Amino acid sequence: MSIILIKAFQLLLCLSLLVVLHEGGHFGFAKLFKTRVVRFYMFANWGFHLFSTYDNWFRKLIGKPLITRRGNEGQNFFAYLRNTYYRLTGQKDKIQTENIGNKVYDDSVGTEYGIGWLPIGGYVSIAGMIDETNRTLGDEPQPWEFRSKKVWQRFLIMVGGVLMNLITAFVIYCGIMFFVGEDRLPMRNITNGFVYNQEAEAVGFRDGDIPVRIDGEDIQGWTPALLQDMSNAKAITVLRGSEELTLQMPEDGINFLQMVKSVPPFMTLAMPAKVDSVMADSPAAAAGMKAGSRILSIDGTAVDYWSDYDSLMVRKQDVLSMKNCSAADSLRLRKMTLVFLNPQATSPDTVALQLDKDYRMGVIRHYDLADYEVEHIDYNLLTCIPAGFKYGWHTLVNYVDGMKYVATAEGAKEVGSVIAIGSMFPDTWDWLRFWTMTAMISLVLAVMNILPIPGLDGGHVVLLLYEAITGRKPSEKVLVWLEYIGMGLLLALMLLAFGNDIRRFIL
């Protein structure tokens, strides 16, 4: 439970920060162009809010005049409980009927700042704009309204949130480079090279090859993002022994999702099959394996690297998946003759071992980049800026490139909700991981919000571009219907994401 709470708190802190900054981007440009901002809320406030600067208890606390005009005070948590009690007891005459979503703007107070109760986002409500908080406009445009501003001013108001997300991510990356620096594993320091699967061998890779250049540009170091760069490459230069060879990639590239999900992987570090730790009550523990043990062979087949082990396991599971494979066959396939060498042992052990029903031995693999010579790079106040921008830009480009897979059946299965995002945070508090994740999620929010979907910032931008080109504004009725369509699409996407997370949890 403590791990779940730690992850949840990190996610909540991250989203709270990014939502406030995103909405602050819209807010800042709106104020710059003297556009009235009715409300600025962190989190959704359906039904009631936790706090509002329009609450009379707060105004009394800070010595400000109370709001007496009906409909302006809003419904806080305690008023919500009180009204719920009146509904349940049949005292409907005592219910206060404030319309929370469309309060009247109070000139003497100004913008209402508040905190909702549901931590799934936030919003800024701008006068004279059709959005998720407002479906109607007055008959006569007022000079302080969004619809009365020039097209380029409305454009900046709408992209302000995306710009703020981009700036936030780049600032964080620059800060990480300045305060922490960068660890880089040069490709030529990976002395054992890489191990490749059949798909990689089909395009020319061989076990032991070390990629050193992509399309003529030197690879700075080994990172998980390298696979995506390789998937879009036209030519990859590898170091094979002491010789450099250039491999021509398929014209349409290589499917990145297949590269990542294939078992064994398309390409993996040639890490020896060394055990980091052994799970209690596991087949490996029963066999006598210990931390530091080295797997030598399985059923007479030599195992040099973990990729060899994966290939053997996949082969067994492929046989199991054949039609009419019985439970007895499954039991037989999970049996193996294992040869391993324990630390400080002078001779290997040979044991009969049976994998569990999920074909797991019960060991944690030893993957330690410290086995290689890793370079640490420190940056000063000047050099951290280009380094941070370069890293952030590369991350952004890779994410945008990965969006092309969302429209595929395989890619749709990988869409995740906040549950999936929360699971990516570390089990223990780690400020470096937290800020790295926050920067990445900020880039994700920027890309998602600029998509040309009605209801999102990108949808509003498309309408503004249409107006700039044609000189005509869409009617209020069209704007409302587009808003409904956009909300429907977003709801469908949310259901898909939550459904995928539930499916992954069950399976």
DOZAMAR-749595 format. One record per residue (C-alpha): residue number from 0; x, y, z. Coordinates in steps of 0.1 Angstrom, whole numbers, m for minus. Example, Ala and Ser with C-alpha at 12.3 -4.5 7.8 and 13.67 -1.06 7.14 Angstrom:
num->0 east->123 north->m45 up->78;
num->1 east->137 north->m11 up->71;
***
This chain:
num->0 east->0 north->0 up->0;
num->1 east->29 north->24 up->8;
num->2 east->42 north->20 up->m28;
num->3 east->8 north->28 up->m42;
num->4 east->6 north->59 up->m21;
num->5 east->41 north->71 up->m30;
num->6 east->33 north->66 up->m67;
num->7 east->m1 north->83 up->m63;
num->8 east->14 north->113 up->m45;
num->9 east->40 north->118 up->m72;
num->10 east->14 north->116 up->m99;
num->11 east->m8 north->141 up->m81;
num->12 east->20 north->165 up->m75;
num->13 east->32 north->163 up->m111;
num->14 east->m3 north->168 up->m126;
num->15 east->m12 north->196 up->m102;
num->16 east->20 north->215 up->m112;
num->17 east->15 north->209 up->m149;
num->18 east->m22 north->217 up->m149;
num->19 east->m17 north->250 up->m131;
num->20 east->12 north->260 up->m155;
num->21 east->m8 north->250 up->m186;
num->22 east->m39 north->269 up->m176;
num->23 east->m16 north->297 up->m165;
num->24 east->m4 north->300 up->m201;
num->25 east->m40 north->307 up->m213;
num->26 east->m46 north->330 up->m183;
num->27 east->m14 north->350 up->m189;
num->28 east->m22 north->358 up->m226;
num->29 east->m58 north->365 up->m217;
num->30 east->m48 north->390 up->m191;
num->31 east->m22 north->405 up->m215;
num->32 east->m49 north->412 up->m240;
num->33 east->m73 north->425 up->m214;
num->34 east->m97 north->395 up->m217;
num->35 east->m119 north->388 up->m188;
num->36 east->m111 north->355 up->m170;
num->37 east->m141 north->343 up->m151;
num->38 east->m126 north->313 up->m133;
num->39 east->m92 north->297 up->m128;
num->40 east->m95 north->262 up->m112;
num->41 east->m71 north->235 up->m104;
num->42 east->m89 north->201 up->m106;
num->43 east->m125 north->196 up->m117;
num->44 east->m153 north->209 up->m94;
num->45 east->m184 north->189 up->m106;
num->46 east->m211 north->195 up->m80;
num->47 east->m189 north->214 up->m55;
num->48 east->m154 north->228 up->m49;
num->49 east->m130 north->225 up->m20;
num->50 east->m120 north->262 up->m21;
num->51 east->m129 north->294 up->m40;
num->52 east->m119 north->330 up->m35;
num->53 east->m157 north->337 up->m40;
num->54 east->m165 north->318 up->m8;
num->55 east->m178 north->342 up->18;
num->56 east->m160 north->324 up->46;
num->57 east->m127 north->331 up->29;
num->58 east->m136 north->367 up->21;
num->59 east->m145 north->372 up->57;
num->60 east->m112 north->356 up->68;
num->61 east->m92 north->381 up->48;
num->62 east->m113 north->411 up->56;
num->63 east->m130 north->416 up->22;
num->64 east->m166 north->425 up->16;
num->65 east->m190 north->396 up->14;
num->66 east->m207 north->386 up->m19;
num->67 east->m244 north->389 up->m14;
num->68 east->m256 north->386 up->m50;
num->69 east->m273 north->351 up->m54;
num->70 east->m254 north->326 up->m75;
num->71 east->m220 north->340 up->m69;
num->72 east->m209 north->323 up->m37;
num->73 east->m208 north->289 up->m52;
num->74 east->m212 north->255 up->m35;
num->75 east->m183 north->244 up->m13;
num->76 east->m180 north->209 up->2;
num->77 east->m200 north->218 up->33;
num->78 east->m228 north->234 up->13;
num->79 east->m229 north->203 up->m9;
num->80 east->m233 north->181 up->22;
num->81 east->m260 north->204 up->36;
num->82 east->m280 north->204 up->3;
num->83 east->m276 north->166 up->0;
num->84 east->m291 north->163 up->35;
num->85 east->m320 north->185 up->26;
num->86 east->m327 north->164 up->m5;
num->87 east->m327 north->132 up->14;
num->88 east->m350 north->145 up->41;
num->89 east->m374 north->161 up->17;
num->90 east->m366 north->197 up->28;
num->91 east->m362 north->210 up->m8;
num->92 east->m373 north->245 up->1;
num->93 east->m340 north->249 up->21;
num->94 east->m317 north->239 up->m8;
num->95 east->m295 north->266 up->m22;
num->96 east->m296 north->264 up->m60;
num->97 east->m263 north->279 up->m71;
num->98 east->m254 north->272 up->m107;
num->99 east->m217 north->262 up->m102;
num->100 east->m207 north->260 up->m138;
num->101 east->m220 north->295 up->m149;
num->102 east->m216 north->319 up->m120;
num->103 east->m221 north->356 up->m126;
num->104 east->m188 north->375 up->m129;
num->105 east->m184 north->400 up->m100;
num->106 east->m166 north->432 up->m111;
num->107 east->m157 north->440 up->m75;
num->108 east->m139 north->406 up->m70;
num->109 east->m125 north->398 up->m104;
num->110 east->m114 north->363 up->m114;
num->111 east->m125 north->335 up->m92;
num->112 east->m96 north->312 up->m82;
num->113 east->m104 north->278 up->m68;
num->114 east->m96 north->242 up->m62;
num->115 east->m119 north->214 up->m73;
num->116 east->m123 north->181 up->m56;
num->117 east->m116 north->157 up->m85;
num->118 east->m79 north->156 up->m95;
num->119 east->m82 north->150 up->m132;
num->120 east->m72 north->183 up->m146;
num->121 east->m82 north->220 up->m143;
num->122 east->m96 north->248 up->m164;
num->123 east->m96 north->285 up->m170;
num->124 east->m130 north->300 up->m181;
num->125 east->m126 north->329 up->m204;
num->126 east->m156 north->353 up->m210;
num->127 east->m170 north->351 up->m246;
num->128 east->m156 north->317 up->m254;
num->129 east->m175 north->284 up->m262;
num->130 east->m157 north->257 up->m242;
num->131 east->m164 north->229 up->m218;
num->132 east->m174 north->254 up->m191;
num->133 east->m197 north->276 up->m212;
num->134 east->m222 north->267 up->m240;
num->135 east->m239 north->301 up->m245;
num->136 east->m228 north->336 up->m254;
num->137 east->m246 north->369 up->m250;
num->138 east->m262 north->387 up->m279;
num->139 east->m238 north->416 up->m281;
num->140 east->m200 north->410 up->m280;
num->141 east->m183 north->430 up->m252;
num->142 east->m148 north->445 up->m256;
num->143 east->m135 north->423 up->m227;
num->144 east->m147 north->391 up->m243;
num->145 east->m126 north->365 up->m261;
num->146 east->m147 north->367 up->m293;
num->147 east->m141 north->404 up->m295;
num->148 east->m103 north->401 up->m297;
num->149 east->m82 north->400 up->m329;
num->150 east->m75 north->365 up->m344;
num->151 east->m38 north->366 up->m336;
num->152 east->m46 north->375 up->m300;
num->153 east->m71 north->347 up->m297;
num->154 east->m45 north->324 up->m313;
num->155 east->m19 north->332 up->m286;
num->156 east->m45 north->328 up->m258;
num->157 east->m53 north->293 up->m271;
num->158 east->m17 north->281 up->m276;
num->159 east->m5 north->297 up->m243;
num->160 east->m11 north->264 up->m224;
num->161 east->9 north->244 up->m249;
num->162 east->37 north->269 up->m250;
num->163 east->38 north->268 up->m212;
num->164 east->41 north->230 up->m212;
num->165 east->70 north->231 up->m237;
num->166 east->88 north->258 up->m217;
num->167 east->83 north->239 up->m185;
num->168 east->98 north->207 up->m200;
num->169 east->128 north->224 up->m214;
num->170 east->135 north->244 up->m182;
num->171 east->133 north->211 up->m162;
num->172 east->157 north->194 up->m186;
num->173 east->181 north->223 up->m185;
num->174 east->179 north->222 up->m147;
num->175 east->187 north->185 up->m146;
num->176 east->217 north->190 up->m168;
num->177 east->229 north->219 up->m146;
num->178 east->224 north->203 up->m112;
num->179 east->229 north->166 up->m120;
num->180 east->247 north->164 up->m153;
num->181 east->244 north->135 up->m177;
num->182 east->257 north->99 up->m176;
num->183 east->265 north->86 up->m211;
num->184 east->275 north->51 up->m222;
num->185 east->295 north->55 up->m254;
num->186 east->287 north->29 up->m279;
num->187 east->323 north->18 up->m284;
num->188 east->326 north->11 up->m247;
num->189 east->300 north->m16 up->m250;
num->190 east->327 north->m43 up->m255;
num->191 east->303 north->m73 up->m257;
num->192 east->282 north->m55 up->m283;
num->193 east->245 north->m64 up->m287;
num->194 east->224 north->m95 up->m293;
num->195 east->198 north->m94 up->m321;
num->196 east->167 north->m114 up->m329;
num->197 east->157 north->m130 up->m363;
num->198 east->140 north->m98 up->m376;
num->199 east->172 north->m78 up->m369;
num->200 east->194 north->m104 up->m386;
num->201 east->171 north->m103 up->m416;
num->202 east->182 north->m67 up->m422;
num->203 east->218 north->m74 up->m417;
num->204 east->226 north->m72 up->m380;
num->205 east->248 north->m99 up->m364;
num->206 east->254 north->m107 up->m327;
num->207 east->282 north->m86 up->m314;
num->208 east->275 north->m56 up->m337;
num->209 east->277 north->m22 up->m321;
num->210 east->257 north->6 up->m339;
num->211 east->279 north->37 up->m341;
num->212 east->261 north->60 up->m366;
num->213 east->226 north->65 up->m378;
num->214 east->223 north->82 up->m412;
num->215 east->258 north->93 up->m409;
num->216 east->254 north->110 up->m375;
num->217 east->274 north->96 up->m346;
num->218 east->254 north->79 up->m318;
num->219 east->262 north->98 up->m286;
num->220 east->255 north->69 up->m263;
num->221 east->232 north->40 up->m254;
num->222 east->197 north->50 up->m244;
num->223 east->164 north->33 up->m246;
num->224 east->154 north->59 up->m272;
num->225 east->180 north->45 up->m296;
num->226 east->156 north->18 up->m308;
num->227 east->132 north->44 up->m320;
num->228 east->159 north->63 up->m338;
num->229 east->170 north->31 up->m355;
num->230 east->134 north->23 up->m365;
num->231 east->133 north->55 up->m387;
num->232 east->169 north->52 up->m401;
num->233 east->177 north->48 up->m437;
num->234 east->212 north->35 up->m430;
num->235 east->230 north->23 up->m398;
num->236 east->267 north->19 up->m395;
num->237 east->279 north->m8 up->m371;
num->238 east->312 north->m18 up->m357;
num->239 east->317 north->m55 up->m364;
num->240 east->350 north->m65 up->m348;
num->241 east->374 north->m39 up->m359;
num->242 east->356 north->m31 up->m391;
num->243 east->328 north->m6 up->m398;
num->244 east->299 north->m17 up->m420;
num->245 east->269 north->3 up->m432;
num->246 east->236 north->m16 up->m433;
num->247 east->208 north->m3 up->m455;
num->248 east->174 north->m3 up->m437;
num->249 east->140 north->m11 up->m454;
num->250 east->126 north->19 up->m473;
num->251 east->95 north->21 up->m450;
num->252 east->116 north->17 up->m419;
num->253 east->110 north->m9 up->m391;
num->254 east->79 north->m10 up->m369;
num->255 east->90 north->4 up->m336;
num->256 east->63 north->m13 up->m316;
num->257 east->73 north->m47 up->m330;
num->258 east->109 north->m39 up->m321;
num->259 east->100 north->m32 up->m285;
num->260 east->74 north->m60 up->m280;
num->261 east->92 north->m88 up->m298;
num->262 east->105 north->m116 up->m276;
num->263 east->135 north->m120 up->m278;
num->264 east->140 north->m82 up->m283;
num->265 east->150 north->m68 up->m316;
num->266 east->182 north->m57 up->m300;
num->267 east->195 north->m59 up->m264;
num->268 east->228 north->m54 up->m246;
num->269 east->248 north->m86 up->m245;
num->270 east->245 north->m90 up->m208;
num->271 east->257 north->m123 up->m193;
num->272 east->230 north->m145 up->m178;
num->273 east->240 north->m135 up->m143;
num->274 east->214 north->m134 up->m115;
num->275 east->210 north->m103 up->m94;
num->276 east->187 north->m119 up->m68;
num->277 east->165 north->m149 up->m62;
num->278 east->128 north->m147 up->m53;
num->279 east->117 north->m166 up->m21;
num->280 east->98 north->m198 up->m27;
num->281 east->106 north->m198 up->m64;
num->282 east->119 north->m227 up->m86;
num->283 east->153 north->m210 up->m87;
num->284 east->155 north->m209 up->m49;
num->285 east->145 north->m245 up->m46;
num->286 east->173 north->m254 up->m71;
num->287 east->198 north->m237 up->m49;
num->288 east->206 north->m206 up->m70;
num->289 east->219 north->m175 up->m53;
num->290 east->225 north->m139 up->m60;
num->291 east->255 north->m138 up->m84;
num->292 east->247 north->m172 up->m99;
num->293 east->255 north->m176 up->m136;
num->294 east->233 north->m197 up->m159;
num->295 east->254 north->m219 up->m182;
num->296 east->230 north->m241 up->m201;
num->297 east->194 north->m253 up->m203;
num->298 east->186 north->m288 up->m216;
num->299 east->221 north->m290 up->m231;
num->300 east->218 north->m257 up->m250;
num->301 east->245 north->m232 up->m239;
num->302 east->232 north->m199 up->m224;
num->303 east->258 north->m171 up->m227;
num->304 east->234 north->m141 up->m225;
num->305 east->199 north->m134 up->m212;
num->306 east->187 north->m132 up->m248;
num->307 east->197 north->m169 up->m252;
num->308 east->175 north->m177 up->m221;
num->309 east->146 north->m157 up->m236;
num->310 east->149 north->m175 up->m269;
num->311 east->146 north->m209 up->m252;
num->312 east->116 north->m198 up->m232;
num->313 east->98 north->m185 up->m263;
num->314 east->105 north->m217 up->m280;
num->315 east->88 north->m237 up->m252;
num->316 east->58 north->m213 up->m251;
num->317 east->54 north->m215 up->m289;
num->318 east->51 north->m253 up->m286;
num->319 east->26 north->m249 up->m258;
num->320 east->5 north->m225 up->m278;
num->321 east->1 north->m251 up->m306;
num->322 east->m34 north->m265 up->m311;
num->323 east->m45 north->m294 up->m288;
num->324 east->m15 north->m290 up->m265;
num->325 east->m26 north->m307 up->m232;
num->326 east->m20 north->m298 up->m196;
num->327 east->4 north->m328 up->m194;
num->328 east->24 north->m313 up->m223;
num->329 east->25 north->m280 up->m204;
num->330 east->38 north->m297 up->m174;
num->331 east->65 north->m315 up->m195;
num->332 east->75 north->m283 up->m213;
num->333 east->81 north->m265 up->m180;
num->334 east->106 north->m291 up->m169;
num->335 east->143 north->m285 up->m177;
num->336 east->178 north->m295 up->m169;
num->337 east->196 north->m264 up->m156;
num->338 east->233 north->m260 up->m153;
num->339 east->245 north->m230 up->m132;
num->340 east->275 north->m218 up->m113;
num->341 east->271 north->m203 up->m79;
num->342 east->295 north->m175 up->m67;
num->343 east->326 north->m189 up->m51;
num->344 east->318 north->m224 up->m64;
num->345 east->345 north->m243 up->m81;
num->346 east->322 north->m265 up->m102;
num->347 east->287 north->m260 up->m117;
num->348 east->255 north->m275 up->m104;
num->349 east->232 north->m296 up->m125;
num->350 east->196 north->m298 up->m114;
num->351 east->161 north->m307 up->m126;
num->352 east->140 north->m276 up->m124;
num->353 east->104 north->m269 up->m133;
num->354 east->93 north->m234 up->m142;
num->355 east->61 north->m220 up->m127;
num->356 east->29 north->m218 up->m148;
num->357 east->40 north->m185 up->m163;
num->358 east->73 north->m200 up->m174;
num->359 east->92 north->m180 up->m148;
num->360 east->123 north->m192 up->m129;
num->361 east->120 north->m167 up->m101;
num->362 east->152 north->m147 up->m106;
num->363 east->159 north->m110 up->m110;
num->364 east->183 north->m104 up->m138;
num->365 east->216 north->m85 up->m134;
num->366 east->216 north->m56 up->m157;
num->367 east->243 north->m31 up->m146;
num->368 east->256 north->m5 up->m169;
num->369 east->284 north->0 up->m144;
num->370 east->299 north->m31 up->m159;
num->371 east->309 north->m8 up->m187;
num->372 east->328 north->25 up->m187;
num->373 east->302 north->52 up->m183;
num->374 east->311 north->88 up->m189;
num->375 east->297 north->115 up->m166;
num->376 east->293 north->150 up->m182;
num->377 east->289 north->181 up->m160;
num->378 east->274 north->213 up->m174;
num->379 east->277 north->249 up->m163;
num->380 east->250 north->276 up->m165;
num->381 east->257 north->283 up->m202;
num->382 east->263 north->248 up->m215;
num->383 east->233 north->233 up->m197;
num->384 east->209 north->253 up->m219;
num->385 east->218 north->238 up->m253;
num->386 east->222 north->203 up->m237;
num->387 east->188 north->205 up->m220;
num->388 east->171 north->218 up->m252;
num->389 east->187 north->191 up->m273;
num->390 east->176 north->164 up->m249;
num->391 east->141 north->178 up->m247;
num->392 east->138 north->183 up->m284;
num->393 east->149 north->147 up->m291;
num->394 east->123 north->134 up->m265;
num->395 east->96 north->155 up->m281;
num->396 east->104 north->144 up->m317;
num->397 east->104 north->107 up->m306;
num->398 east->70 north->111 up->m289;
num->399 east->54 north->128 up->m319;
num->400 east->68 north->101 up->m341;
num->401 east->53 north->74 up->m318;
num->402 east->19 north->90 up->m323;
num->403 east->16 north->74 up->m357;
num->404 east->12 north->40 up->m341;
num->405 east->m18 north->50 up->m320;
num->406 east->m41 north->47 up->m351;
num->407 east->m31 north->10 up->m355;
num->408 east->m47 north->m19 up->m337;
num->409 east->m15 north->m28 up->m320;
num->410 east->m8 north->8 up->m310;
num->411 east->m43 north->13 up->m296;
num->412 east->m37 north->m15 up->m271;
num->413 east->m8 north->5 up->m257;
num->414 east->m28 north->37 up->m249;
num->415 east->m29 north->42 up->m211;
num->416 east->m47 north->63 up->m186;
num->417 east->m34 north->81 up->m155;
num->418 east->m31 north->46 up->m140;
num->419 east->m4 north->37 up->m165;
num->420 east->13 north->71 up->m161;
num->421 east->13 north->67 up->m123;
num->422 east->29 north->32 up->m125;
num->423 east->59 north->48 up->m143;
num->424 east->69 north->67 up->m112;
num->425 east->95 north->50 up->m89;
num->426 east->85 north->30 up->m59;
num->427 east->106 north->52 up->m36;
num->428 east->108 north->90 up->m36;
num->429 east->135 north->101 up->m61;
num->430 east->136 north->137 up->m70;
num->431 east->156 north->131 up->m102;
num->432 east->131 north->105 up->m115;
num->433 east->102 north->127 up->m104;
num->434 east->115 north->158 up->m124;
num->435 east->124 north->136 up->m154;
num->436 east->89 north->121 up->m155;
num->437 east->73 north->156 up->m150;
num->438 east->92 north->170 up->m179;
num->439 east->82 north->141 up->m201;
num->440 east->46 north->143 up->m191;
num->441 east->47 north->180 up->m198;
num->442 east->57 north->173 up->m233;
num->443 east->30 north->147 up->m236;
num->444 east->4 north->172 up->m225;
num->445 east->16 north->198 up->m250;
num->446 east->13 north->173 up->m279;
num->447 east->m21 north->159 up->m268;
num->448 east->m35 north->194 up->m263;
num->449 east->m24 north->207 up->m297;
num->450 east->m41 north->178 up->m315;
num->451 east->m69 north->192 up->m339;
num->452 east->m97 north->177 up->m318;
num->453 east->m127 north->199 up->m310;
num->454 east->m126 north->208 up->m273;
num->455 east->m88 north->207 up->m271;
num->456 east->m66 north->237 up->m277;
num->457 east->m57 north->223 up->m311;
num->458 east->m94 north->223 up->m321;
num->459 east->m98 north->259 up->m312;
num->460 east->m66 north->267 up->m332;
num->461 east->m79 north->250 up->m363;
num->462 east->m111 north->272 up->m361;
num->463 east->m90 north->303 up->m357;
num->464 east->m70 north->294 up->m387;
num->465 east->m102 north->288 up->m407;
num->466 east->m114 north->323 up->m396;
num->467 east->m81 north->339 up->m406;
num->468 east->m81 north->323 up->m440;
num->469 east->m118 north->328 up->m449;
num->470 east->m126 north->359 up->m428;
num->471 east->m157 north->342 up->m414;
num->472 east->m164 north->330 up->m379;
num->473 east->m181 north->297 up->m373;
num->474 east->m216 north->302 up->m358;
num->475 east->m223 north->297 up->m321;
num->476 east->m244 north->266 up->m329;
num->477 east->m215 north->250 up->m349;
num->478 east->m191 north->258 up->m320;
num->479 east->m214 north->241 up->m295;
num->480 east->m218 north->210 up->m316;
num->481 east->m181 north->207 up->m322;
num->482 east->m175 north->210 up->m285;
num->483 east->m200 north->181 up->m279;
num->484 east->m182 north->160 up->m306;
num->485 east->m148 north->167 up->m291;
num->486 east->m160 north->157 up->m256;
num->487 east->m174 north->125 up->m271;
num->488 east->m141 north->117 up->m287;
num->489 east->m121 north->124 up->m256;
num->490 east->m145 north->103 up->m235;
num->491 east->m140 north->74 up->m259;
num->492 east->m103 north->78 up->m257;
num->493 east->m105 north->78 up->m219;
num->494 east->m126 north->47 up->m219;
num->495 east->m101 north->30 up->m242;
num->496 east->m72 north->40 up->m220;
num->497 east->m88 north->28 up->m187;
num->498 east->m99 north->m4 up->m205;
num->499 east->m64 north->m11 up->m215;
num->500 east->m51 north->m5 up->m180;
num->501 east->m78 north->m28 up->m165;
num->502 east->m69 north->m55 up->m191;
num->503 east->m32 north->m52 up->m183;
num->504 east->m40 north->m55 up->m146;
num->505 east->m62 north->m86 up->m150;
num->506 east->m38 north->m103 up->m173;
***
